[in-house]
Amino acid sequence: MNISEISRMSQIERLQTMEIIWDSLLREDAEIDTPDWHESVLADRKLKIEEGKAQFRAIEELRTKRDG
């Protein structure tokens, strides 16, 4: 499957496909290794939240910025 084929799918079909893929990953015995940098990013974000410096945006605001 390539991006062209995926683009022809409806939004519902793409979401259903993502759910199927996610379920298949969850059923595997092997754990997915998290990259080392990921722990650092999460720690930085948690600290910003605790310090009251985090900024949260609604998903619709992000979509508007992306499409605009």
Sequence and secondary structure as in RCSB ss.txt:
>XXXX:A:sequence
MNISEISRMSQIERLQTMEIIWDSLLREDAEIDTPDWHESVLADRKLKIEEGKAQFRAIEELRTKRDG
>XXXX:A:secstr
  HHHHHHS HHHHHHHHHHHHHHHHHSSS     HHHHHHHHHHHHHHHTT      HHHHHHHHH 
